[in-house]
Amino acid sequence: MLLTSVPATTRGSGGTHLWCTSYRVYAIERSQFTSGEENINQIMSMEAENHKEKKEIEREVEDTHQDGEQLQECFNEGPKRIQPWTKQVTVRGLIVSILIGVIFSIIAMKLNLTTGLVPNLNVSAALLAFVCIRTWTKVLHKAGYVSRPFTRQENTMIQTCAVACYSISVGGGFASYLLGLNNKTYELSGVGNEGNSAKAVKEPGFGWMTGYLFVVCFVGLFVLIPLRKIMIVDLQLTYPSGLATAVLINGFHNQGDKMAKKQVRGFTKYFSISFLWGFFQWFYTANENCGFKNFPTFGLQAWKQTFYFDFGMTYVGAGMICSHLVNISLLLGAVLSYGIMWPLINRLKGNWFSESLQESDMKSLYGYKVFLSVALILGDGLYNFVKILSVTVINIHGRIKNKNLNVEDAQKKNSPDGRKQNEIFLRENIPMWVGVAGYIVFSILSIIVIPIMFPQLKWYYVVVAYILAPSLSFCNAYGAGLTDINMAYNYGKVALFVLAALSGKENGLVAGLVGCGLIKSVVSVACILMQDFKTAHYTLTSPRAMFLSQAIGTAIGCVTAPLSFFLFYKAFDVGNPNGEFKAPYALIYRNMAILGVEGFSALPHHCLQLCYGFFAFAVAVNLVKDLSPGKIGKWMPVPMVMAIPFLVGAYFAIDMCLGSLVVFVWHKLNTKEAELMVPAVASGLICGEGLWTLPAAILAFAKIKPPICMKFLSS
């Protein structure tokens, strides 16, 4: 599950904003600027004021022993000094983008296949881009070569390309709707269950997966290009995640060498520790349930209910990036499910379900785990779906009604920096015909190719989907600009139920899963591109360079994501509910499609009543959060996040909460250092153990087993 569907999943905008504002990186409120061409004379008339402010900040930089030259360059950057878009996309930038994209694709795929929870890694991508290029230039400098300056525009381009690449691993369906088509998920869903047709099986293959990704992902790149100026400049949508990334990148290039070196050292140190720790752990995992990953931290009885610390540095780092609310929601979901619900339902074996059923049978305890998590996800998703649509409609209506009332106020708010951002953003425009032609070409290609790959999904359903896609993409991107919530997965779930119900028992399951991916991909890619345009607007990066970087990253991701998937699929037991790579969302999505085909008859005994309760709980929690005072609402958990441990277990929630505890204590001891170093340390922990997965998979391919099994038994 992509975490961007959960509000406020990272601390990037809060932490980096605090330590960047001292160096003329404007707060979110200062980013609200109106449209229009830059008035050069007006900028020149304010030169004295800007010069005075610049001198004051330069004195502050000298007091903190930071690099004043980079700050001076940031101030003097004007429209004439910004490099053309062809110079912003560099060869070294593409090489680094591919490197970061491949690394993050592997990491994201591991997270996706283990728990389905992937934190927002945009901050880590921007930091790693900065570290790589700074190291590159210093090595060349010591070797006697002169390297071109590393600008924030190039940093933005690298970050965009890398994020576009790894986003395919996150949202390409490898752990959800595409994997839900394989035979193992079919068997876990119940071979004899109604609606779970034996014909609705398609084993993963590199060829068809790559082709599917190319046709569905590239449609989303073009759908909102004609509305770029309206959403970023005219409507002045905030896009908090995109803006937070821009603030971070500006901070990298303004803060000077001393702080940059500190971040680089922190990243390198914890990357090395995490990688070596993963290597050390490997020696003790000769068999299943061996090694530190199964250390009974709280005793064997708690271990049986998955309550233990598994020494996973990846999820400790993820917990440092995610908000405290997300981590507490995970722990609450773990306590509710494995601490209370599952032990109680398991005692009813023989009453609610037969004792002879296997543990993985959908009519046994496993069915309750799946469908109760589905109820929480649907309750939270549908509530936010209606809420964001309502906010979008009300906001647009208000803008239309009052469009001429606040023109003078908007002009007063417009600053020289705002006009400079708008001028650069509008100067290198992407022609409208590119968006229209690209959307039509890739839509036609998709309408032809997808029914050939999946005959169960009729071509006319694909046509209707692409007719509706522009309006759905606009609603989602507009809502994300206001709330920072990407609702693409919820649009996909609506499409899943509609297509599963319309296509009948034989074709409904495949049509629902594939159609879900089609709508979700278009809507999600369009939203991510608009967030990247916001980053480009704030870092004075050319939209053309941004779009090209996004397209290159998407193309690379369509190849690297399937390769990353098969790295795990061939080397490990993916989809085993008792193994490390559970891929819980594959089973969840397949059973949602079964619900769409069969209705409530697919549920185990008494499960429907429990589902009603959990659905109502999800809606009630959101209502309390939105209607109660802020002091109460901020403590309400996130139901969609609570659902993840229902299938996965409690161990990773404990890892995440440990990361959250580290951040909390660090902020109490030294707030400024924590704001500077948390992104670097978290990125190092995630990347180190995540990268160890690659040699571990190679060893598994070569059938080289660890020499030791460390296991704990009751006395």
N, C-alpha and C positions, 0 to 999 in steps of 0.2 A: 504494500500500500504506500502509494506516494504520500510523504508526510505533508506536502504542501496542501493537501486537502484538509489539514488540521490547522486552525488559526494559531498564529504566533508560535511556530515551531522552533524558531531560532532566536538567539539573543543578539544576532548581528546588528540589527538596527539600533538597539539600545546601547550596547557596549561601545561599538565603534563610534557611534555618534558622539558619545561623551568625550572620548579622547581625541576626536578629530576637530571639534568645533574651535579649539584654541588656535588652529592654524587656518582660519578662514575657509573651513568646509562648512557650508551652510546647513542649518537644521531643516527638517522636513517642511516646516511652515514657510521657510524662505524659498522653497522650490515652486511655489504657486505663481507662475508668471503668465502673462497674456501673450497672444500671438502678435505678429507684426514684424516688419523688417527692422533691422538694427539702424538706429540713427547715430552715425559715427560722430557727428558734431556734438551731440548730447553727451556721449561718452567722454569726449575730449574736455568738455566744460566741467566735468566732475573729476578731472585728473588730480587737482590739488587735494580734494578730500580723500581720494583713493591713495595718493602718495603719502599723506599724513598717516592713514591707517596702516599702510604697508610698513612705514618706519617703526611704528609702535610694535607691530608683530615681529619685525626683524630683531628688535631689541629683546623681545621675549625669547626668540629662537637662540640668540647669543647667550642669554642667561641659562638656558637649558643645554648649551653646547651642541646644538643641532645644526644641520647643514643649511645655511641661509641661501645658498645659490639655488637649490631646488625650489625653495619657497618663492624666491624672486622670479624664477621662471614660471611658476604657477600664476603669479599676478600678471606678468607681462604677456601671458598667452592671449593673443587676440585673434580675430578671424583671419588676419593676413598671415599670422605666424603658424597657424595650425596646418600640419601637413595635409596634402590632398589624400583622398581615401585610398588611392592606389599605393601610397607610401605607408599607410597605416597597417596594411596587410603585408607582413614580411615573411621571408622564408624561415628565419629562425623562430618567428612566432608560430608558424604552422607546425614546425617540428616539435616545439614545446607543447603546443595544443594537442597534437596527436599523442605525445607521451603521457600528458596528464589525463587526456580522455581515456586512453587504454587502461591506465592504472585505476582511475575512478570507475570505469566500466566493470572491472573485475571486483572491486570493493563493493560497488552498488549491487552487483549480481549476487555476491555472497550474502549481503544483508537481506536482499529480496527473497532469496531461497531459504534462508534460515528462519526469519521471523516475519518478513514482509514489511518491516518498518525501516525506512531509509531517511535519515535526516537530510536537511537541505545542505548540500556540500558546496554551494556557490562561494561562500567565504573561503573555504579551504582551497577551492580551485584558484581564486584570485591570489591568495597568499602563496600557493605553490608556483604560480606563474611568476610572481615577483621574485621568489627565491631562485628559481631556475635561471631567469634572464640576468639577475644581478650576479649570480655565480658565473654564468657564461661570460659576461662582460669583464669581470675581474680576472678570470683565467686568461682571456685574450690580452688584457692590459699587461699582466705580468709577463706574458710571452712576447710583448713588444708590438702587438697589433692594436690599431685604433678601431674601436667599435662605435657604431652609431648610438646616440643617446636612447635610453629606454624611457619612453613616454607613457603617460597614463592611457593614451589612446591605444597603444600597442598592448598594454596590460589588459585593457578592456576587451580587445579583440581576442586575445588568448583565452581569457576567462569565458567569453561567450562561446567560442568554438569548443572548448573542453566540456562545458556544461551541456551544450547541445549533444555532444557525443555520448556522455554518460547518462543523459536523460532517457535515451532509448533503452538502456539497460533497466532503468527504473520503471518506465511506463510502457515498455514494448509488449507487455503481456506474458513475459517468460515465466513469471511466478504466479500468474493469475489466469486470464481467459485463454491464452494459447496453450499453456501447460495443462489446463483443465480438460483439454481434448485428448490427452494421452491415455493409454490403457490402464496404467496404475491408478490414475484418478477415477477412471470409470469403475474399476474394481472396488476402490474405497467407497464410492458412492452407492454401492449395493448392486450386484450383478442382476438380481431379480427384481429390483425396484421399478415400479412403473415410471415412465418418462425417461429413465436412464437407458436409452437405446444403445444396443451393442454396435449399431451402425454409426453412432456419434463418436467415433474414435479416429484420431489422426495423430500418429506418432510424430514427435518433433523431427524436423529435417532442416539442414542449413539452407538448402535451395529455396524451398517454399517460404520459410520464415524471412529470409533476406528479401525476397521479392515482395512479400506482403508488407514489410516495413517500408520499403522504398515507395510503394504506391500510396500507402495511407498517411505516412508522415510528411511527405513533401506537399500534399494538398494543403495542410495546415500552415505552411510557410507563406502561402500566397493569399490566403483568404482575407486577411485584414490589412494588407498593404495600402489599399486606397484610403483607409480610415486612420492611417498613422498620424497625420497632422492633427486631425480632429481630436483624437484621444489623448495625445501627449501635450500639444500646444494649446488648442482651443478649449477643451474640457479640463485641462490641467489635472488629470488624474494622478494620484500620488504614487501608486505601485510601490508600497513600502519595501518589499524585498529587492526590487530593482534599484530603488533609491539607496537602500542600505549598502548594497554592493558597490554602488558608485561612491558613496561616502568613504567606504573602506579603501577603495583604490586611490581616491584622492589623498587619503591619509597616508598611504604607503609612499606616495611621491612628494609629500610635503613634510614628513616627519624628520627627515635627515638620517644620516648614516648610523648614528648611535642606536636609535630605537630599532631601525631596520635590522642591524646586526644582532640585536638582542632577540628579535623574533626569529631570525634565521637560525641562531644557535639553539633556541628553544625547540623549534621544529625538528632540527637535525638530531638533537639529543633524544627526544621522546620517540622519534621515528626509529632510531637505532635500538632503543630499549624495547619498544614494542615488537620490532622484527626479530630481535634475538630471543625475546621471551616466547614468541610463537615457535621459533626453531627449537628452543629448549623443551617446550611442552610436547613437541612431536614425538620425542623419544619414549614417552610414557603412554602412548595411545595405540598399543599393538592390537587391541580388540575393542569391540563396542563397550561403552560405559567405562572406559579406562581413562586414566590421566587426570590432570588438574581440572579439566572441564566437567568432571563428575565428582568434585571434592565435596563431601558432605559437611559443609560449613556449619550448619545449624543442627546436625545430627541426622541419622539415617532415616528416621520417620519423616522429618521435613524434606529430606532428599527425595523420598518416594513421591512426595507431592510437588516436586520440582522447585522447592525453596532451598536454593543454595547459590553461592557465588562461584561462577565458572571460570574466573580469572581471564575473561575475555576483554582485552584492551580495546578492541574495536567498539564495543558497546559502552565502555566507560567513556571513551572519547565522544561517542554519539550523545551520551547523557550530558556531557559538558556543553555541547552545542544546542541541544534541545532545551526548551524552557522548563522551569521547575514544575509548571502545571502539567505538562505532557508526561514527565517522569512520575509524578505523583499519581496521575490517572492510570498509568501502566501498573503501578504497584497496587492501587485500589482494585483494578480489574483482576489482578493475580490473586489477591486475598479473597475477593468475592467468588471467583471460580474455583481455583484449586484449594483454597482454604476453607470454603463453606459449601458451595453448590455441588461440586462433583463428588465429594465424600458422602453427602446426604443422598444424592440421587443413586449413587452406587450401592447404598444400603437397600434400595428398593428393587434391586435385581431379583427377578423371579415374580415381582408384582407388576412393575411398570414395563419391564421387558424380560425376555426369556434368559435364563441363566446359561443356556447352551450357545447363545450368540457369541461370536468373537468380539474382542474389545474394539476392533476397527469397523464393525458392522454399523451401518447408519441407523438401524433400529435399536441399537444399544446405547450406552452412555455417549459414544462418539457422536451419534446423531444429535443429542442435546447440545454438545459442545459446538457443533457446526451451526445449528439453526438458531441458537440463542445469540451467538456472535453475529449472525446475519441480521437478527432482529435489532440489535444495538446499532449496527452499521446503517441499516435502512432508516431507523428512527432518526438518528443524527443527520444522516445524509439528506433525507427528504425535508426535514425541518430547515436545514440550512439552504437547501435548494429553493424552497418557497421564500425564505427570508431574503436571500440575495436577489432573487427575481423581483421581489417587492421593493427592496431598496433601490434596485436599478431603475424600475419603472417610475417610482416616486421622484428619484433624483433627476431623471431625464425630463419628466413633466415639469419639475420646478425650474430647471434650466431653460426650457422652452418658454415658460410663462414669464420668467424674469430676465430674459436674455438681454434686454436693452436697459435694465434699471441700474446696473452697477458698472457701466463702462468706465466712468471717470475714476471710480475707486480702483478698478483693475489697473488703469493706467498709472495711478499713484503708486501702487504696489510694485509696478514693473521697475526693476533696477537695471543698471548697466550690465551686470552679470547675467540677469535674466534675458535681456535683449541679445546678449552675445550668444547664450545657449540657444535661443530660438533661431537666431540668424544662421548659425552653423548647422543646426538641425534641419533647417529648411533649404539651405543653400545647395546641398548635394541631394536633391530629391530623387526618390525612386519613382520612375514614371508609372502612371496608373495602368498603362497597358501591360506592364510586366506582371502586376498582380492578377489582372483579369485573364491574360493569356495563360499564365502559369496555372491558375486555378482550373481553367477549362481543360487544358491539356492533361493535367494529372488526374482530374476527375474522370475524364473519358477513359484514360488508361486504367483507372481503378474499376470503373464500371465494366470494362472488358475482362480484366485479369481476375478480380476477386470471385465472380461466379464460376470461372473455370477452376480455380483452386478449391472452392467450396460450393459445389452445385446446390447445396441445401439453402444457400442465401441467394434468392432470385435477384436478377439484375434490376428489376423495377424497385425493389427495396433499397438498393444502392443508389439509384437515381434520386429517390425521395430523400434519402439521407443527405446527399450532397446539395439538394435544393434547400434543405433546412439548415445545413451546416453554417453558412455565413451568419444567419441571425443568431443561432446558438453560440457561435464563437464570439460574436459581439457582446451578447449578454454576459457570457462568462468572463471575457476580458474586461468589460466595464465593471462588473462586480469585483473582480480581483483588484482593479485599480482603486476601488473604494475601500475594500476590506482586507486585501492581501490573501484571500481564500480562492484557490484554484479549484473550481467545482467540476473539473472535467470527468472525474471518476463517477460523479453522481449523474451527469448527463449520460455517461456510458451505461450505468445501471438501469436508467429509465429505458434506454434503447434495448437493453438486454431483455427486460420483461415484455416490452411491446412486441419485439420480433419473435421471441420464444412463443408468445401466445398466438401471434398471427400465423406462424409457419407450421403449426400442427405438431403432432406427437413424433412423427418420423424425422422431420427437419428442424423442429423448434430449438433443440438444444444447441446444435452447431450454428444455426442462424443467429441465435441470441448471443452466443459467445463471440462470434466473428463480428457481428454488427456492433456489439459493445465496443470492441477494439477499434472499429472504424470511426465511430463518433468520438470516442474518447481521444484518439490520436489527433484528429483534426482540431478539436476544441482545445486540447492541452498545448499542442505545438504553437497554435496561434496566440495563446495567452503568454507562453514563455517568451515568444518573440516580442510581444508588446512590452513585457517587463525588461527585456534587453534594450529595447528602444529607449525606455526611461533611463537606464544606465548610460546609454550613449548620449542622451540629452544632457545629463548632469556631468559627464566627463569630457564633453566637447568632442565626442567621437562621431565620425561620419556615419549616418544611417546606412549608406551603401556598404561601407566596410563591415558594419554590424550584420547586415543581411547576408553578405557573402560569407562571413565567418559562421553564421548560423547554418547556412546551407552546406558549407564544407563539413562542419561538425556533425550535422544530421546524416550526411552521406557516409562519413566515417563510422558513425554510430550504428548505422544500418548493417554494417559488416562486423564491427568489433563486438556488438552486443550478442549476436548469435554465436560468435566464436567464444565469448566469455561464458555464455550459457552452456555450450557443449563441453567446455573445460570442466565444469562441475557435473554436468549430466553424465558424462562418460566415466569420470573418476570417482564419483561418490553416489550414494544411494539417495537420489533426489526424490522427494515425495513420500519417504518412509515416515509415518507419524511418530515412530519411536526413535528416529535417528536425528542427526544434527540438522540435515537439510529437509525440514518438514514441508516447505512450500505451502503454508496453510491456505493462502488465498486461491490456489488452484482448486482445492476442494470446495471452498466457499463459493466461488463463481460458478462452478459446475452445478452445485446444489441450488443456487439462485435461479439458474436456467431451468432446472428440474421443477422448481416451484412455479416458474412462468408457464411451463408446459402442463403440469399436473394439478397445480393448485395445492391446497393444504393436505390433500390425501397422502402426500409424500412424507409427512411429519410423523415421528414416533408418538406413542401414547402420551397424552397430557402435555405434549410439547407446544401445541398451539396456544394453550392458556398461558404457559410460561412466556412464549414469544410476545403475546399481547402485553404482558406485564413489562418485559424488557423494552419493547418498542415505546410504550407509554413512559417508562422511566427516562429513556433518551430524550423524548420530546419535553418532558417536565424539567429535566436538568437544564436544557437550553432555554426554556421559558424563564426559569428562575434566574439564569445568568443574564438574560436580556432585560428583564423587567425589574429586578431587584436593584438596590443601591450598589455602587461599585465595590464597597467594602465586603459585601456578601457575594456578588456575582463573580468576583475574581477568584474565589475559592471553589467554584463549581468545576467538577472534572469534565473531561472531554469523552463522551460516550464512545465515539468511534475508536479512540485510542484504548479505552478500557476493554474493547472487544478483542484486541490482538492477543493478550495472554490466555484467553479462553481456550485456544487451540495450541499455542506454542508452549506455554508454561510460565513459571514465575522467575526463572533464573535470569533471563536477560533484563527483566524489569529491575531486579536487584543491581545488576551491572549499571544500568542507566541511572538509577537513584544514587549510586556511589559517585558517578560522574557529576551529578547535580550537587551532591554534598561537597565535593572538592571545590566546585565553583563558589558555592555559598560561603565556605570557610575562607577561601582565598579573598573574596570580596570583603569579608569582615576584617581580615588581617591587613590587606593592602589593595584598596579599590583600584587605584591607577594602574598598578602592575597587573592586576587581574584582567582589567579591560584590554590591556595591551597584549597579554600573553595567552589568555584562554583560547583564542582562535588558533594560535600557533601550536600550543601543546595538544589540543584536541585533534587537530589535523595530523600531527605526528603520530599520535596513538592509533588513529583510524587507518592511516596509510601504512604504518609499519606492519601490524598484524594482517591487514588486508592484503598487502603485497606478498606476505609469506604464503598466502594461499596458492600463488602461482607455482613455486617450487614444490609445495606439498602435493599439488595435483599432478605435477610431472613425476614425482616419486610414486604416486598411486598408479599412474599409467604404466610405469616401469615395474610394477608389482614389488616394489621395495617397501617392506613393512617395518615399522618401528620395532626396536628390540625388546621393549619392556612394556608390561601392562601393570599400571598402578591402580589397584582397586581396593575398595573398603568394604568389609563384610562385618556383619553383626557377630559379637562374641557369644 
